[in-house]
Structures are given as C-alpha cells and as structure tokens.
Amino acid sequence: MKKTLVAIMTATMVLNSSLTVFAAPETMPDGTIFDAEYYAQNNPDVVAVLGTDKNVLYQHYLNFGKSEGRQAYKETPDAAVSANSVLIEAGDENYLRMGRLMSGFDYSLIPRTERVYYTEENGQWVEHREPLETPWVSDPAAVFVRSDWSGDPRYHAIKNELIQKLMEKGAGTEIEGLTLSFTQYPTSEEEFNELDQLLDNLSVDLMKSGIVDSCYLTWGSADGYIYFDTWGHEIAVDVFANCNSATTSQYDKHPEIWSYMNKSRSELYDDSDEIDDTFGSSWGF
C-alpha cells in the first residue's frame, strides 16, 4: 500500500487545497488518540489518494499507517521515557483493555443506560429493562490514570514475584488466577483505588515490556472471604497472564486493541473452538 502511494506521489505531490482544519488530537471512539490535520500534513502521499476526510484518514492509520511507522499525532514530552524508564504513550489504556479481554472479561466503551434482567414466566424467559439513574461503564480504562509507579516499592515487589513465578512455570505459560504472596490492608476506598491504579499501570508496563503477552492484575481476598464496602481486611494480588480466553466474536468487536496484540488473529483464535459469548454479556461483563 505504501509503495503504491509513493508511486502515485511521483506524479502528484500537491496537497488537497481544501484541507479541513481540525483541532488538537482527539480521542477516537475506539480509544485511540488521532490528529487528522497532523496526519494529513505529514502524509501527503495518503492525502493525494484518499483526500482529507478525518474518518478515512483514521481508517488508513489503523489499517496501514501504524504498521508503516506513521505517527497519529505530534509527539509531546509525555510520550517519552521517564527517569525510571517507564514509557508512557497515548493509547496505553488499550493494553489494559487487552489484558482484561484476553483474561475472559468482556467490556464496552459505550456506557449502559439501562439494567437488563430476565424472569421466568409460564415456562418462558421474559426480558426486562429498567433505566439506570447513573449510566454504568464497563470499560476497564474508564477511571484509569496512566502514570509512573516504578518508584513505589510495592510495584517492584509485585513485579519481581510475578517474574519469579513465570521463570518457575516457563516463559509464555498461561497463568489464570494465581495468588501472589504480596498482601495489603487498605483502610479506605481511596487507598483501595490507589492500589488499583498501581496494579493497572504495572499490568500495562509488563505487557509493553514484553514480559507477558497479556496481563490482568487484580485484588482478591487473602483469606477467602468476600467483603462488600468494608475496609481493613487483607487482600492479595491475583494474576491472569498470557491468557487466551477471549472469543473470536469478542476480539472482533474490539478493534481498539488489535494493534497491541503480539500475535495475529489466526494465531490467537480458532473459530472451531468458539464458545457462547453471551455468558459474559448476560453477567454484565
């Protein structure tokens, strides 16, 4: 595709004079940050063939541009390696989404505005829908704050123990629900949310560094009991890594994660092994 565009550009190197002016980089519906104006100005070969429509340019970036090394927006100081060598880039939240999806937990980027449930009436299942006072978002990145936690000793304690487990089991081994020995005692919701941010950022860092193909780190009760709205109990880290639990239909409906996978669709999924993906949606995942 790129060679074709370059060949065409030998005949015409004129930018479309009707280039639409767009604002600063914006977050597209799939969660990727994209600046159509910047992309057009820096890829005249693409514009010569496809024009300047924002959506068309974005589709080119997804289908060809990213793999060809084209930038979606002008790099800023944020897209740099920090003093602690954690690379923070726009779009990192999609690693988090990928880790959840590959662990078998579906999600949606569209807030839910109603509750759906079923009752059995006269031998038939009847669907009921009730509006929610506050829309519910199942996107794992909805409250995610990308930041550098590499200066936190807890970050390294969890990371080192997980790497040790991977070394014991073998690189690439699927880990599903393994509980680490690292424990904490959050005494408030704020403290718990802080720990969540630590785990989410560590999950992203582990995937970006290539230590694991996919990763979902979460907190579970260390003593086996379930607590609701209470604090001060002991929690431990549960690990889901290198999992391949997403169905083909789930994978196909989440294009925002495609470019973050280390393997092709055919390597990851076998349609003959497809399971019923209505399970996840019926439970609200």
C-alpha atoms as an extended CHARMM CRD file, in Angstrom:
* protein
*
       285  EXT
         1         1  MET       CA              0.0000000000        0.0000000000        0.0000000000  PROA      1               0.0000000000
         2         2  LYS       CA              2.7620000000        2.4190000000        0.9430000000  PROA      2               0.0000000000
         3         3  LYS       CA              4.7490000000        1.6570000000       -2.2180000000  PROA      3               0.0000000000
         4         4  THR       CA              1.6450000000        2.2680000000       -4.3070000000  PROA      4               0.0000000000
         5         5  LEU       CA              1.0510000000        5.6050000000       -2.6560000000  PROA      5               0.0000000000
         6         6  VAL       CA              4.6750000000        6.6300000000       -3.1420000000  PROA      6               0.0000000000
         7         7  ALA       CA              4.4740000000        5.7400000000       -6.8010000000  PROA      7               0.0000000000
         8         8  ILE       CA              1.3980000000        7.8690000000       -7.2030000000  PROA      8               0.0000000000
         9         9  MET       CA              3.1360000000       10.7230000000       -5.4180000000  PROA      9               0.0000000000
        10        10  THR       CA              5.8030000000       10.8350000000       -8.1280000000  PROA      10              0.0000000000
        11        11  ALA       CA              3.0480000000       12.0970000000      -10.3760000000  PROA      11              0.0000000000
        12        12  THR       CA              1.4250000000       14.4680000000       -7.9140000000  PROA      12              0.0000000000
        13        13  MET       CA              2.8080000000       15.9670000000       -4.7270000000  PROA      13              0.0000000000
        14        14  VAL       CA              0.0920000000       18.5520000000       -4.3000000000  PROA      14              0.0000000000
        15        15  LEU       CA             -1.9020000000       18.5930000000       -1.0770000000  PROA      15              0.0000000000
        16        16  ASN       CA             -5.6080000000       18.9840000000       -1.4340000000  PROA      16              0.0000000000
        17        17  SER       CA             -6.2160000000       22.7130000000       -1.0580000000  PROA      17              0.0000000000
        18        18  SER       CA             -9.4900000000       22.0500000000        0.7270000000  PROA      18              0.0000000000
        19        19  LEU       CA             -7.7240000000       20.5330000000        3.7390000000  PROA      19              0.0000000000
        20        20  THR       CA            -10.0970000000       20.7430000000        6.6320000000  PROA      20              0.0000000000
        21        21  VAL       CA             -8.6440000000       22.2850000000        9.7780000000  PROA      21              0.0000000000
        22        22  PHE       CA             -9.0670000000       20.0690000000       12.7980000000  PROA      22              0.0000000000
        23        23  ALA       CA             -8.4960000000       20.8350000000       16.4600000000  PROA      23              0.0000000000
        24        24  ALA       CA             -5.8580000000       19.2870000000       18.6730000000  PROA      24              0.0000000000
        25        25  PRO       CA             -5.5230000000       15.4820000000       18.8760000000  PROA      25              0.0000000000
        26        26  GLU       CA             -8.8020000000       13.8460000000       19.8360000000  PROA      26              0.0000000000
        27        27  THR       CA             -9.7470000000       10.5180000000       21.3310000000  PROA      27              0.0000000000
        28        28  MET       CA            -11.4950000000        8.3980000000       18.7060000000  PROA      28              0.0000000000
        29        29  PRO       CA            -14.4610000000        6.1160000000       19.5790000000  PROA      29              0.0000000000
        30        30  ASP       CA            -12.1230000000        3.1240000000       19.9550000000  PROA      30              0.0000000000
        31        31  GLY       CA             -9.9470000000        4.9890000000       22.4740000000  PROA      31              0.0000000000
        32        32  THR       CA             -7.0180000000        5.7940000000       20.1720000000  PROA      32              0.0000000000
        33        33  ILE       CA             -5.6940000000        9.3720000000       20.0390000000  PROA      33              0.0000000000
        34        34  PHE       CA             -5.5610000000       10.7580000000       16.4900000000  PROA      34              0.0000000000
        35        35  ASP       CA             -4.8890000000       14.1770000000       14.9340000000  PROA      35              0.0000000000
        36        36  ALA       CA             -6.2990000000       14.2030000000       11.3890000000  PROA      36              0.0000000000
        37        37  GLU       CA             -4.7270000000       17.5310000000       10.4700000000  PROA      37              0.0000000000
        38        38  TYR       CA             -1.2900000000       16.4470000000       11.6240000000  PROA      38              0.0000000000
        39        39  TYR       CA             -1.6620000000       13.0900000000        9.8530000000  PROA      39              0.0000000000
        40        40  ALA       CA             -2.6850000000       14.7710000000        6.6080000000  PROA      40              0.0000000000
        41        41  GLN       CA              0.0840000000       17.3630000000        6.6920000000  PROA      41              0.0000000000
        42        42  ASN       CA              2.7460000000       14.7530000000        7.3580000000  PROA      42              0.0000000000
        43        43  ASN       CA              1.4600000000       12.1510000000        4.8830000000  PROA      43              0.0000000000
        44        44  PRO       CA              0.8270000000       13.9770000000        1.5890000000  PROA      44              0.0000000000
        45        45  ASP       CA              1.0470000000       10.6580000000       -0.2720000000  PROA      45              0.0000000000
        46        46  VAL       CA             -2.0040000000        9.4200000000        1.6300000000  PROA      46              0.0000000000
        47        47  VAL       CA             -3.9120000000       12.6690000000        1.0820000000  PROA      47              0.0000000000
        48        48  ALA       CA             -3.1770000000       12.5690000000       -2.6560000000  PROA      48              0.0000000000
        49        49  VAL       CA             -5.0100000000        9.2620000000       -2.8950000000  PROA      49              0.0000000000
        50        50  LEU       CA             -7.6150000000        9.3680000000       -0.1240000000  PROA      50              0.0000000000
        51        51  GLY       CA             -8.2790000000       13.0640000000        0.4410000000  PROA      51              0.0000000000
        52        52  THR       CA             -8.6090000000       14.7490000000        3.8240000000  PROA      52              0.0000000000
        53        53  ASP       CA            -11.7100000000       13.2460000000        5.3670000000  PROA      53              0.0000000000
        54        54  LYS       CA            -10.9350000000       12.6120000000        9.0300000000  PROA      54              0.0000000000
        55        55  ASN       CA            -12.5730000000        9.1950000000        9.2220000000  PROA      55              0.0000000000
        56        56  VAL       CA            -10.9210000000        7.9850000000        6.0210000000  PROA      56              0.0000000000
        57        57  LEU       CA             -7.5150000000        9.1090000000        7.2550000000  PROA      57              0.0000000000
        58        58  TYR       CA             -8.0910000000        7.3910000000       10.5600000000  PROA      58              0.0000000000
        59        59  GLN       CA             -9.0140000000        4.1180000000        8.8930000000  PROA      59              0.0000000000
        60        60  HSD       CA             -5.8280000000        4.3630000000        6.8370000000  PROA      60              0.0000000000
        61        61  TYR       CA             -3.8180000000        4.8320000000       10.0170000000  PROA      61              0.0000000000
        62        62  LEU       CA             -5.4350000000        1.7640000000       11.6300000000  PROA      62              0.0000000000
        63        63  ASN       CA             -5.1330000000       -0.4540000000        8.5600000000  PROA      63              0.0000000000
        64        64  PHE       CA             -1.7470000000        0.6450000000        7.2140000000  PROA      64              0.0000000000
        65        65  GLY       CA             -0.2710000000        3.7350000000        8.8480000000  PROA      65              0.0000000000
        66        66  LYS       CA              0.6350000000        2.3400000000       12.2330000000  PROA      66              0.0000000000
        67        67  SER       CA              2.3720000000       -0.7320000000       10.8440000000  PROA      67              0.0000000000
        68        68  GLU       CA              4.2430000000        1.5300000000        8.4110000000  PROA      68              0.0000000000
        69        69  GLY       CA              5.5240000000        3.6880000000       11.2470000000  PROA      69              0.0000000000
        70        70  ARG       CA              3.3480000000        6.7380000000       10.5570000000  PROA      70              0.0000000000
        71        71  GLN       CA              2.5390000000        8.8670000000       13.6150000000  PROA      71              0.0000000000
        72        72  ALA       CA             -1.0790000000        9.5160000000       14.5960000000  PROA      72              0.0000000000
        73        73  TYR       CA             -0.3100000000       12.8290000000       16.2690000000  PROA      73              0.0000000000
        74        74  LYS       CA              2.5990000000       15.1140000000       17.1090000000  PROA      74              0.0000000000
        75        75  GLU       CA              4.7040000000       13.6720000000       19.8670000000  PROA      75              0.0000000000
        76        76  THR       CA              4.7330000000       15.5700000000       23.1320000000  PROA      76              0.0000000000
        77        77  PRO       CA              7.0630000000       15.3950000000       26.1260000000  PROA      77              0.0000000000
        78        78  ASP       CA              4.6000000000       12.9420000000       27.6960000000  PROA      78              0.0000000000
        79        79  ALA       CA              5.4580000000       10.3660000000       25.0600000000  PROA      79              0.0000000000
        80        80  ALA       CA              8.9290000000        9.8440000000       26.4380000000  PROA      80              0.0000000000
        81        81  VAL       CA             10.8010000000        7.5600000000       28.7720000000  PROA      81              0.0000000000
        82        82  SER       CA             10.6540000000        8.8420000000       32.3180000000  PROA      82              0.0000000000
        83        83  ALA       CA             13.5770000000        8.9170000000       34.6970000000  PROA      83              0.0000000000
        84        84  ASN       CA             12.5280000000        5.4460000000       35.8670000000  PROA      84              0.0000000000
        85        85  SER       CA             12.3170000000        4.0940000000       32.3080000000  PROA      85              0.0000000000
        86        86  VAL       CA              8.5440000000        3.6320000000       32.1570000000  PROA      86              0.0000000000
        87        87  LEU       CA              7.4070000000        4.5050000000       28.6620000000  PROA      87              0.0000000000
        88        88  ILE       CA              4.1580000000        6.4630000000       28.7790000000  PROA      88              0.0000000000
        89        89  GLU       CA              2.3770000000        6.9410000000       25.4710000000  PROA      89              0.0000000000
        90        90  ALA       CA             -1.0690000000        7.8760000000       24.2850000000  PROA      90              0.0000000000
        91        91  GLY       CA             -3.1410000000        4.7330000000       23.8010000000  PROA      91              0.0000000000
        92        92  ASP       CA             -1.5990000000        2.8170000000       26.7170000000  PROA      92              0.0000000000
        93        93  GLU       CA             -5.0830000000        2.2990000000       28.1180000000  PROA      93              0.0000000000
        94        94  ASN       CA             -5.6860000000       -0.1750000000       25.2950000000  PROA      94              0.0000000000
        95        95  TYR       CA             -3.0960000000       -2.5210000000       26.7980000000  PROA      95              0.0000000000
        96        96  LEU       CA             -5.2270000000       -2.5280000000       29.9460000000  PROA      96              0.0000000000
        97        97  ARG       CA             -8.3360000000       -3.3480000000       27.9210000000  PROA      97              0.0000000000
        98        98  MET       CA             -6.4780000000       -6.0810000000       26.0760000000  PROA      98              0.0000000000
        99        99  GLY       CA             -5.3480000000       -7.7120000000       29.3210000000  PROA      99              0.0000000000
       100       100  ARG       CA             -8.9070000000       -7.8580000000       30.6150000000  PROA      100             0.0000000000
       101       101  LEU       CA            -10.3460000000       -9.1570000000       27.3690000000  PROA      101             0.0000000000
       102       102  MET       CA             -7.7140000000      -11.8790000000       26.9550000000  PROA      102             0.0000000000
       103       103  SER       CA             -8.4450000000      -12.9690000000       30.5320000000  PROA      103             0.0000000000
       104       104  GLY       CA            -12.0550000000      -13.5930000000       29.5090000000  PROA      104             0.0000000000
       105       105  PHE       CA            -13.6800000000      -10.3940000000       30.7850000000  PROA      105             0.0000000000
       106       106  ASP       CA            -15.5850000000       -8.5310000000       28.0930000000  PROA      106             0.0000000000
       107       107  TYR       CA            -16.2190000000       -4.7990000000       28.2790000000  PROA      107             0.0000000000
       108       108  SER       CA            -17.9000000000       -1.9660000000       26.4090000000  PROA      108             0.0000000000
       109       109  LEU       CA            -16.7420000000        1.5540000000       25.5640000000  PROA      109             0.0000000000
       110       110  ILE       CA            -20.3970000000        2.6520000000       25.4700000000  PROA      110             0.0000000000
       111       111  PRO       CA            -21.9860000000        3.4620000000       28.8660000000  PROA      111             0.0000000000
       112       112  ARG       CA            -25.0180000000        1.3510000000       29.7310000000  PROA      112             0.0000000000
       113       113  THR       CA            -28.1440000000        3.3490000000       30.4100000000  PROA      113             0.0000000000
       114       114  GLU       CA            -30.4290000000        0.5280000000       31.4620000000  PROA      114             0.0000000000
       115       115  ARG       CA            -30.4030000000       -2.6340000000       33.5310000000  PROA      115             0.0000000000
       116       116  VAL       CA            -31.4070000000       -5.8030000000       31.6980000000  PROA      116             0.0000000000
       117       117  TYR       CA            -32.5700000000       -8.8750000000       33.5710000000  PROA      117             0.0000000000
       118       118  TYR       CA            -34.7580000000      -11.9400000000       32.9540000000  PROA      118             0.0000000000
       119       119  THR       CA            -37.5150000000      -13.7020000000       34.8350000000  PROA      119             0.0000000000
       120       120  GLU       CA            -39.2160000000      -16.9840000000       34.1160000000  PROA      120             0.0000000000
       121       121  GLU       CA            -42.9200000000      -16.6150000000       33.4630000000  PROA      121             0.0000000000
       122       122  ASN       CA            -45.1530000000      -19.5110000000       32.4080000000  PROA      122             0.0000000000
       123       123  GLY       CA            -42.1420000000      -21.5260000000       31.3310000000  PROA      123             0.0000000000
       124       124  GLN       CA            -40.6860000000      -18.7120000000       29.2180000000  PROA      124             0.0000000000
       125       125  TRP       CA            -37.8000000000      -16.3350000000       29.8890000000  PROA      125             0.0000000000
       126       126  VAL       CA            -39.0150000000      -12.7280000000       29.7730000000  PROA      126             0.0000000000
       127       127  GLU       CA            -36.6000000000       -9.8220000000       29.3180000000  PROA      127             0.0000000000
       128       128  HSD       CA            -36.9880000000       -6.7110000000       31.4610000000  PROA      128             0.0000000000
       129       129  ARG       CA            -35.2930000000       -3.3340000000       31.0100000000  PROA      129             0.0000000000
       130       130  GLU       CA            -35.0360000000       -0.6260000000       33.6320000000  PROA      130             0.0000000000
       131       131  PRO       CA            -33.3280000000        2.7710000000       33.1400000000  PROA      131             0.0000000000
       132       132  LEU       CA            -30.3150000000        3.4650000000       35.3340000000  PROA      132             0.0000000000
       133       133  GLU       CA            -30.1360000000        6.7170000000       37.2570000000  PROA      133             0.0000000000
       134       134  THR       CA            -26.4200000000        6.8400000000       36.5690000000  PROA      134             0.0000000000
       135       135  PRO       CA            -25.0150000000        5.2690000000       33.3800000000  PROA      135             0.0000000000
       136       136  TRP       CA            -22.7220000000        2.3540000000       34.1260000000  PROA      136             0.0000000000
       137       137  VAL       CA            -19.4240000000        1.9950000000       32.2680000000  PROA      137             0.0000000000
       138       138  SER       CA            -17.8020000000       -1.4250000000       31.9580000000  PROA      138             0.0000000000
       139       139  ASP       CA            -14.7070000000       -0.0470000000       30.2230000000  PROA      139             0.0000000000
       140       140  PRO       CA            -11.7180000000       -1.1100000000       32.4010000000  PROA      140             0.0000000000
       141       141  ALA       CA             -9.9470000000        2.1120000000       31.4060000000  PROA      141             0.0000000000
       142       142  ALA       CA            -12.8320000000        4.3860000000       32.4270000000  PROA      142             0.0000000000
       143       143  VAL       CA            -11.0620000000        5.5510000000       35.6040000000  PROA      143             0.0000000000
       144       144  PHE       CA             -7.5430000000        4.5200000000       34.5940000000  PROA      144             0.0000000000
       145       145  VAL       CA             -4.8400000000        7.1430000000       35.1250000000  PROA      145             0.0000000000
       146       146  ARG       CA             -1.6240000000        6.3990000000       33.2690000000  PROA      146             0.0000000000
       147       147  SER       CA              1.3350000000        7.2400000000       35.4620000000  PROA      147             0.0000000000
       148       148  ASP       CA              4.7640000000        6.0290000000       36.5540000000  PROA      148             0.0000000000
       149       149  TRP       CA              4.6970000000        3.8220000000       39.6470000000  PROA      149             0.0000000000
       150       150  SER       CA              8.2000000000        2.4540000000       39.2320000000  PROA      150             0.0000000000
       151       151  GLY       CA              9.4020000000        4.4400000000       42.2380000000  PROA      151             0.0000000000
       152       152  ASP       CA              6.9940000000        2.6010000000       44.5330000000  PROA      152             0.0000000000
       153       153  PRO       CA              8.4790000000       -0.4160000000       46.3660000000  PROA      153             0.0000000000
       154       154  ARG       CA              5.1360000000       -2.2410000000       46.1380000000  PROA      154             0.0000000000
       155       155  TYR       CA              5.3530000000       -2.0060000000       42.3510000000  PROA      155             0.0000000000
       156       156  HSD       CA              8.6940000000       -3.7970000000       42.3250000000  PROA      156             0.0000000000
       157       157  ALA       CA              7.6650000000       -6.3630000000       44.9320000000  PROA      157             0.0000000000
       158       158  ILE       CA              4.6880000000       -7.4750000000       42.8280000000  PROA      158             0.0000000000
       159       159  LYS       CA              6.6430000000       -7.3320000000       39.5670000000  PROA      159             0.0000000000
       160       160  ASN       CA              9.5600000000       -9.3530000000       40.9180000000  PROA      160             0.0000000000
       161       161  GLU       CA              7.3380000000      -12.0470000000       42.4050000000  PROA      161             0.0000000000
       162       162  LEU       CA              5.3920000000      -12.3820000000       39.1780000000  PROA      162             0.0000000000
       163       163  ILE       CA              8.5970000000      -12.6720000000       37.1400000000  PROA      163             0.0000000000
       164       164  GLN       CA              9.8070000000      -15.3450000000       39.5450000000  PROA      164             0.0000000000
       165       165  LYS       CA              6.5750000000      -17.3050000000       39.0420000000  PROA      165             0.0000000000
       166       166  LEU       CA              6.9670000000      -17.0210000000       35.2730000000  PROA      166             0.0000000000
       167       167  MET       CA             10.5230000000      -18.3070000000       35.4920000000  PROA      167             0.0000000000
       168       168  GLU       CA              9.3330000000      -21.2870000000       37.5310000000  PROA      168             0.0000000000
       169       169  LYS       CA              6.4880000000      -22.1160000000       35.1530000000  PROA      169             0.0000000000
       170       170  GLY       CA              8.2420000000      -21.2030000000       31.9060000000  PROA      170             0.0000000000
       171       171  ALA       CA              8.0520000000      -18.1410000000       29.6640000000  PROA      171             0.0000000000
       172       172  GLY       CA              4.6940000000      -17.7820000000       27.9610000000  PROA      172             0.0000000000
       173       173  THR       CA              2.9280000000      -20.1280000000       30.3570000000  PROA      173             0.0000000000
       174       174  GLU       CA             -0.7090000000      -19.2210000000       30.9150000000  PROA      174             0.0000000000
       175       175  ILE       CA             -1.4000000000      -18.1350000000       34.4720000000  PROA      175             0.0000000000
       176       176  GLU       CA             -5.0570000000      -17.9680000000       35.4940000000  PROA      176             0.0000000000
       177       177  GLY       CA             -5.9970000000      -16.7550000000       38.9520000000  PROA      177             0.0000000000
       178       178  LEU       CA             -2.6380000000      -17.3030000000       40.6310000000  PROA      178             0.0000000000
       179       179  THR       CA             -2.5000000000      -15.5310000000       44.0140000000  PROA      179             0.0000000000
       180       180  LEU       CA              0.7880000000      -13.8850000000       44.9470000000  PROA      180             0.0000000000
       181       181  SER       CA              2.0860000000      -13.6650000000       48.4900000000  PROA      181             0.0000000000
       182       182  PHE       CA              2.0860000000       -9.8530000000       48.3800000000  PROA      182             0.0000000000
       183       183  THR       CA             -0.7210000000       -8.5340000000       50.6060000000  PROA      183             0.0000000000
       184       184  GLN       CA             -2.0910000000       -5.1590000000       51.6750000000  PROA      184             0.0000000000
       185       185  TYR       CA             -4.6380000000       -3.8100000000       54.1630000000  PROA      185             0.0000000000
       186       186  PRO       CA             -6.4780000000       -0.8690000000       52.5590000000  PROA      186             0.0000000000
       187       187  THR       CA             -8.3770000000        1.1140000000       55.1890000000  PROA      187             0.0000000000
       188       188  SER       CA            -10.4470000000        3.2840000000       52.8380000000  PROA      188             0.0000000000
       189       189  GLU       CA            -11.9160000000        3.3410000000       49.3680000000  PROA      189             0.0000000000
       190       190  GLU       CA             -9.3670000000        5.9880000000       48.3790000000  PROA      190             0.0000000000
       191       191  GLU       CA             -6.4940000000        3.7510000000       49.4070000000  PROA      191             0.0000000000
       192       192  PHE       CA             -8.0040000000        0.8090000000       47.5630000000  PROA      192             0.0000000000
       193       193  ASN       CA             -8.4120000000        2.9040000000       44.4020000000  PROA      193             0.0000000000
       194       194  GLU       CA             -4.7620000000        3.9240000000       44.6730000000  PROA      194             0.0000000000
       195       195  LEU       CA             -3.7280000000        0.2860000000       44.7970000000  PROA      195             0.0000000000
       196       196  ASP       CA             -5.9200000000       -0.3750000000       41.7620000000  PROA      196             0.0000000000
       197       197  GLN       CA             -4.0810000000        2.3170000000       39.8170000000  PROA      197             0.0000000000
       198       198  LEU       CA             -0.7660000000        0.7190000000       40.7870000000  PROA      198             0.0000000000
       199       199  LEU       CA             -1.8700000000       -2.7040000000       39.5170000000  PROA      199             0.0000000000
       200       200  ASP       CA             -3.3640000000       -1.3090000000       36.3060000000  PROA      200             0.0000000000
       201       201  ASN       CA             -0.1940000000        0.6090000000       35.4700000000  PROA      201             0.0000000000
       202       202  LEU       CA              2.0000000000       -2.3760000000       36.3060000000  PROA      202             0.0000000000
       203       203  SER       CA             -0.1580000000       -4.5470000000       34.0300000000  PROA      203             0.0000000000
       204       204  VAL       CA              0.4340000000       -2.1290000000       31.1570000000  PROA      204             0.0000000000
       205       205  ASP       CA              4.1710000000       -1.9390000000       31.8550000000  PROA      205             0.0000000000
       206       206  LEU       CA              4.5010000000       -5.7300000000       31.9050000000  PROA      206             0.0000000000
       207       207  MET       CA              2.7980000000       -6.0110000000       28.5220000000  PROA      207             0.0000000000
       208       208  LYS       CA              4.6680000000       -3.1390000000       26.9020000000  PROA      208             0.0000000000
       209       209  SER       CA              7.9960000000       -4.5150000000       28.0700000000  PROA      209             0.0000000000
       210       210  GLY       CA              7.2150000000       -7.9190000000       26.5340000000  PROA      210             0.0000000000
       211       211  ILE       CA              7.4230000000       -9.7830000000       29.8400000000  PROA      211             0.0000000000
       212       212  VAL       CA              3.9220000000      -11.1500000000       29.1810000000  PROA      212             0.0000000000
       213       213  ASP       CA              1.6660000000      -11.1880000000       26.1090000000  PROA      213             0.0000000000
       214       214  SER       CA             -1.3790000000      -10.2030000000       28.1370000000  PROA      214             0.0000000000
       215       215  CYS       CA             -1.8720000000       -9.3610000000       31.7890000000  PROA      215             0.0000000000
       216       216  TYR       CA             -4.6570000000       -8.6100000000       34.2450000000  PROA      216             0.0000000000
       217       217  LEU       CA             -3.7060000000       -7.9380000000       37.8520000000  PROA      217             0.0000000000
       218       218  THR       CA             -6.4940000000       -7.5920000000       40.3910000000  PROA      218             0.0000000000
       219       219  TRP       CA             -7.0700000000       -7.7340000000       44.1370000000  PROA      219             0.0000000000
       220       220  GLY       CA             -8.7170000000      -10.6860000000       45.8260000000  PROA      220             0.0000000000
       221       221  SER       CA             -9.4060000000      -11.5090000000       49.4390000000  PROA      221             0.0000000000
       222       222  ALA       CA             -6.3700000000      -13.1450000000       51.0470000000  PROA      222             0.0000000000
       223       223  ASP       CA             -8.4600000000      -15.1680000000       53.4930000000  PROA      223             0.0000000000
       224       224  GLY       CA            -11.0160000000      -16.4900000000       51.0360000000  PROA      224             0.0000000000
       225       225  TYR       CA            -13.9600000000      -14.3560000000       52.1720000000  PROA      225             0.0000000000
       226       226  ILE       CA            -15.8570000000      -11.7690000000       50.1380000000  PROA      226             0.0000000000
       227       227  TYR       CA            -16.2310000000       -8.2920000000       51.5890000000  PROA      227             0.0000000000
       228       228  PHE       CA            -18.5360000000       -5.5400000000       50.4420000000  PROA      228             0.0000000000
       229       229  ASP       CA            -17.9520000000       -1.8860000000       51.3680000000  PROA      229             0.0000000000
       230       230  THR       CA            -15.7170000000       -2.7610000000       54.2900000000  PROA      230             0.0000000000
       231       231  TRP       CA            -12.0540000000       -1.8800000000       54.6990000000  PROA      231             0.0000000000
       232       232  GLY       CA             -9.1190000000       -3.1140000000       56.7020000000  PROA      232             0.0000000000
       233       233  HSD       CA             -9.2380000000       -6.7340000000       55.5390000000  PROA      233             0.0000000000
       234       234  GLU       CA             -6.2360000000       -8.3900000000       53.9230000000  PROA      234             0.0000000000
       235       235  ILE       CA             -6.1080000000       -8.5180000000       50.1340000000  PROA      235             0.0000000000
       236       236  ALA       CA             -3.6610000000      -10.2190000000       47.8030000000  PROA      236             0.0000000000
       237       237  VAL       CA             -2.7950000000       -9.9020000000       44.1200000000  PROA      237             0.0000000000
       238       238  ASP       CA             -4.4960000000      -12.3000000000       41.7040000000  PROA      238             0.0000000000
       239       239  VAL       CA             -2.7340000000      -12.7710000000       38.3630000000  PROA      239             0.0000000000
       240       240  PHE       CA             -4.1350000000      -13.6020000000       34.9220000000  PROA      240             0.0000000000
       241       241  ALA       CA             -1.2820000000      -13.6330000000       32.4010000000  PROA      241             0.0000000000
       242       242  ASN       CA             -0.6960000000      -14.9180000000       28.8560000000  PROA      242             0.0000000000
       243       243  CYS       CA             -4.3520000000      -15.9410000000       28.7460000000  PROA      243             0.0000000000
       244       244  ASN       CA             -6.2700000000      -16.6030000000       25.5410000000  PROA      244             0.0000000000
       245       245  SER       CA             -9.8200000000      -16.6830000000       26.8760000000  PROA      245             0.0000000000
       246       246  ALA       CA            -11.4850000000      -14.1340000000       24.5950000000  PROA      246             0.0000000000
       247       247  THR       CA            -13.7720000000      -15.5000000000       21.9090000000  PROA      247             0.0000000000
       248       248  THR       CA            -13.3970000000      -14.5730000000       18.2480000000  PROA      248             0.0000000000
       249       249  SER       CA            -16.5810000000      -12.5030000000       18.3890000000  PROA      249             0.0000000000
       250       250  GLN       CA            -15.3250000000      -10.5810000000       21.4170000000  PROA      250             0.0000000000
       251       251  TYR       CA            -11.9900000000       -9.9540000000       19.7430000000  PROA      251             0.0000000000
       252       252  ASP       CA            -13.5880000000       -8.7700000000       16.5070000000  PROA      252             0.0000000000
       253       253  LYS       CA            -15.8080000000       -6.2090000000       18.2200000000  PROA      253             0.0000000000
       254       254  HSD       CA            -12.8360000000       -4.5090000000       19.9230000000  PROA      254             0.0000000000
       255       255  PRO       CA            -10.6550000000       -3.0060000000       17.1530000000  PROA      255             0.0000000000
       256       256  GLU       CA             -9.0640000000       -0.6540000000       19.6870000000  PROA      256             0.0000000000
       257       257  ILE       CA             -6.7990000000       -3.4910000000       20.8650000000  PROA      257             0.0000000000
       258       258  TRP       CA             -5.8350000000       -5.0140000000       17.5180000000  PROA      258             0.0000000000
       259       259  SER       CA             -2.5850000000       -3.1130000000       17.0640000000  PROA      259             0.0000000000
       260       260  TYR       CA             -1.4340000000       -4.0220000000       20.5760000000  PROA      260             0.0000000000
       261       261  MET       CA             -1.5130000000       -7.7840000000       20.0670000000  PROA      261             0.0000000000
       262       262  ASN       CA              1.8040000000       -9.5740000000       19.6130000000  PROA      262             0.0000000000
       263       263  LYS       CA              0.2090000000      -12.3240000000       17.5530000000  PROA      263             0.0000000000
       264       264  SER       CA             -2.0670000000      -12.3880000000       14.5430000000  PROA      264             0.0000000000
       265       265  ARG       CA             -5.7620000000      -13.1860000000       14.7910000000  PROA      265             0.0000000000
       266       266  SER       CA             -5.2540000000      -16.6050000000       13.1880000000  PROA      266             0.0000000000
       267       267  GLU       CA             -2.5440000000      -17.4540000000       15.7420000000  PROA      267             0.0000000000
       268       268  LEU       CA             -4.7360000000      -16.4890000000       18.6720000000  PROA      268             0.0000000000
       269       269  TYR       CA             -8.1450000000      -17.7500000000       17.6660000000  PROA      269             0.0000000000
       270       270  ASP       CA             -9.6920000000      -20.8630000000       16.1970000000  PROA      270             0.0000000000
       271       271  ASP       CA            -13.3120000000      -20.3470000000       15.1590000000  PROA      271             0.0000000000
       272       272  SER       CA            -13.9970000000      -24.0580000000       15.5830000000  PROA      272             0.0000000000
       273       273  ASP       CA            -13.3740000000      -23.6400000000       19.3150000000  PROA      273             0.0000000000
       274       274  GLU       CA            -15.7440000000      -20.6790000000       19.6340000000  PROA      274             0.0000000000
       275       275  ILE       CA            -17.7360000000      -20.6850000000       22.8500000000  PROA      275             0.0000000000
       276       276  ASP       CA            -21.0140000000      -18.9720000000       23.6280000000  PROA      276             0.0000000000
       277       277  ASP       CA            -20.0220000000      -15.3630000000       24.2880000000  PROA      277             0.0000000000
       278       278  THR       CA            -23.4760000000      -14.4990000000       25.6070000000  PROA      278             0.0000000000
       279       279  PHE       CA            -22.2840000000      -15.7100000000       29.0140000000  PROA      279             0.0000000000
       280       280  GLY       CA            -20.1320000000      -12.6250000000       29.5540000000  PROA      280             0.0000000000
       281       281  SER       CA            -22.7920000000      -10.1800000000       28.3950000000  PROA      281             0.0000000000
       282       282  SER       CA            -25.5080000000      -11.8300000000       30.4930000000  PROA      282             0.0000000000
       283       283  TRP       CA            -23.4140000000      -11.2600000000       33.5930000000  PROA      283             0.0000000000
       284       284  GLY       CA            -22.7010000000       -7.6680000000       32.6360000000  PROA      284             0.0000000000
       285       285  PHE       CA            -19.0110000000       -8.0880000000       31.8470000000  PROA      285             0.0000000000
